[in-house]
Amino acid sequence: MITINVTTRDGDRQQIDGVEGTALMEMLRDAGLGIDGTCGGMCSCGSCHVYIANGASLAEQSEDEHDMLEGMAEIVEVRPSSRLSCQVMLKPEMDGLEVEVAPQF
């Protein structure tokens, strides 16, 4: 199991467990932490926006993810640590990852 430390929009902290190869979005959605994943992981809605703690070892953003985040910047705070959780696949080295659920837009 891979444990993720999540700060919700309300500032509450929770730990959730996931399985390698699962999208972070699925973990957050299934735990009821305010992530919708409306597009089902197709990188086209932005409803799974999160902030990942600095220093996390993640794959680079795809062009599609970058473009979606760039487009969202006019309506919600996009930080250097912003990611679409549908594009973050769990790996063992992510155990203990710190994630903050971004505001809804």
N, C-alpha and C positions, 0 to 999 in steps of 0.2 A: 504494500500500500504506500501511496505517496500522500503525505499530509500537507495541506495548504492552509495557511493562516489568512483569514479573510476579515477585512474591516468593511462593515456594511455602510450603506448611505446614512444610517442613523448613528454611526460611530461605534456600534457594537462589534466585538471581536468574536470570531468563531473559528474552530478548526474543522475542516472537512477532509475526508479521505477519498482518494481516487485510485484508479488503476492505470498503469502505464499504457500509453497509446490513446487514452481518452482525451477528448477536447476539454479544456478548462471550462468552457461555456456549459457543457453538459453537467459537470459537477456543481457549478454555481446555480444553474437552473433547477436541477433536481433537489438541491438543498433549500430551495425557496428563498434565495438571497437577492431577489430583485432583478435577475437577469432573464430576459425574455427569449433571446435567440430566435427572433421572429422569422428570419430568413433560413433557419435550419443549418447555419454554418457556411453559408455561401458568400460571406464577406460583403453583403449588400444592404444591411439595414442599420448597423451600428448599435443595436440594442444590447449588445454584450460587451460594451466598452468598459475596460478596467484600467487601473493604474498598477503597474508592477514595480515592486521595490527595486531601487537601483542595485546594480551588481548581479542581477539575476541572469543566468546563462540561458538565453532563449535564441531561437533561430531568428534570423533577420526578417523584417517585415517584407511581405510580397508587395509588388506594385499595387495590386488591388487593395490590400489592407492600408497601405500608405495613402492612397487616393481617398478611401472612405474616411479615414481619420482627418485628413486635410479638409475634406468637405464638411465635416462635422464641427470644425473649429469655430464657425460663425455662430453656432447655437449652444455649444457646451465647451467647457474647458478641456482642451487637449494639451497634455503635457508631454515632455520627452519620453516619459515612462508609459504613455498610453499604448494600449494594445486592444485588439478585438479578441476576446477570449476564445472565440470559435477557431482562431488560428494558432492557438497555443496548445500543443499536444504534450501531455504529461510524459516526463522522463524521470527515471530514478534520481537524477541529480537535482531535480526540482523539489525534492522533499524539504519542507520547511519554507517554501516560497511565501512571500508576503504580497498579498493582493488587496487592493482597495476598489470597491465597486464604485464606478463613476456615476455622477448625477444623471438622471434621466433627462431626455430632451423632448 
